[in-house]
């Protein structure tokens, strides 16, 4: 599957987590994939809410974010964990942005860092490990440079808290 095809698919990250762009959920033909994958929670990381999602029988969580390296996405990391963690292991959770490459991947990685903070060690970069794993599931994953920097900083912050 090439990057273009991936933008029109829902990628299974395992453990009930999925990543996609906006196309698979706004296109009626693809929307059935939500129920096929038991996705009951949709997390949008976009500039504005997605109206069609507000009318579906799902739990819809929206975070306003721009895919710009200087956007302060780190301000969403702890909030996203608090909002999403009650559904983890109970519902399928789909993270999406426009292409399913940068914003959705960044929030997913931050969530996993928080979930697995007990595994953080000075000699290990969990951000890179999660990112490499994600790329085996969805090749087009690529948080922008500014978001990656914020993820590394967040990992260090979580490591210091532990």
N, C-alpha and C positions, 0 to 999 in steps of 0.2 A: 504494500500500500504506500503510495507516495504522499508527500505533505499535503497536496491539494485534496486527495481522497480523505485523509485524516481529518481535515476541517469539516467534513460532512459525516463524520462517524463519532460514536461515543466509545471512548477507550476505557477498558476495565483496568483499574490500577490494583485490583484485588482488595479483599476485605470489605467489600461493599462500597468502595469509592470509585468514582468515574470522572473523566475529564472530557470536555467537548468544547467546540466552538458554538456559536449561536445557531448555525444552520440546522443541526439535528433537532432542535427544540422549537424552532419557529416554523419549520416546514412540516405541515400536517402529515405527510407521508412518513417522515422519520420519527415523529413524536410518539408513535406506538412503542418505540424502543425504550421509552421511560418505563412503561409498565412491564415490558418483556424483561427488563433488568431489575425489576422491583425497586425502581428509583422513586422515592416518596418525598425526598428533600432536594430542592434545586437551589444552588448557591450561585447567584449572578454577580460577577465582578465586572461591571460595565459602567459607562458614563451615566446611564439612566436606567430605570427599571424596564423590564421587558413585559409590556402589557399582556401578551397572550399567556404568560406564566401566571399572572395574577388571577386569571380566570380558571386555571386548572385545579383539579382536586389534589393538590400537593402542598407541602410546606415550602414556601418561597421566601428565601432570604436574599436581600440585595445589598451589596456594598458598592458605593459610588467610587470608582477609581479610573484613572486615565493610565494608559500604557506609555508613560513617559518616565525616563530614568530618574528625574528629579521629583516625581510624585511621591509623597510620604505614605507609601503602602504599609510601612511598619506600624502605623497607627491603627491598622485593622487587625494585626496578628492576634493579640490577646482577646479582643472582642470576638473575632471569628471563632477562636477556640471555645470561648464561653457559649456562644450561640449554637455552635455545631456539635460540640461534644455530647450533649444529651441524646443525640440521634445515632451516634456512632455505635455500630454493632447491632442496631435495631432496625434501621431503614437504609435503603440504598441512597447514597448521597452523590449528586452530580455537581461538579464545579464547572462553570463555563464562563468564558469571556467571549470576545469576538471570534478569535481563531482557535482558542484552546491551546495556546502556546505560552503566554507570558503571565498575565494576571491570575488566571485560574491555577496555573502551576505554582505560582508564588504563594498563594493562599493555602493551597494543598500542602506544600512543603512546610510552611510555618505551622500548620495544624499537626503534621507528623512530627516536627521537631518538639512541639509541646507534648504530644502524646507519648513520645519515646524519650523524653528528657532524662529519664533514669539511665539511658544508654550513652549519654554525652560524656566524653573523656577528652582530655587535652590533646591526645595523640590521634584523634579521630575527627574527621569532618563529615558529620552526618548529613549536612546539606548536600554535599557532593554525592554521597551514597544514595540518597533519596532521588536526586536528579538523574543519576545514571540509571537507577532502576526504572524511573518513569520513562526514560528514553527507550527502554526495551519494550515498553507498552505503547508508546506514542512518540515516534521519532521526531515530530515537529516541536516537541517541548523545548522552550528556550526563554526563560525569564530574561527580561532586558538587564543590561549591565547594572543599572541602579538598583533594581529589585534584588539581584544576586548579592550585591554589597549589603543591602538591608537584611537579607537572610543570614549572611555570615555574622553580622552584628547581633542579630536576634539569637542565633545559636550560642554565641559567646555570652550574651546576657543570661540565657537560660542555664548555661553551664555554671555561671557565677552564682545564680540563685540556688543551685542544687547543693 
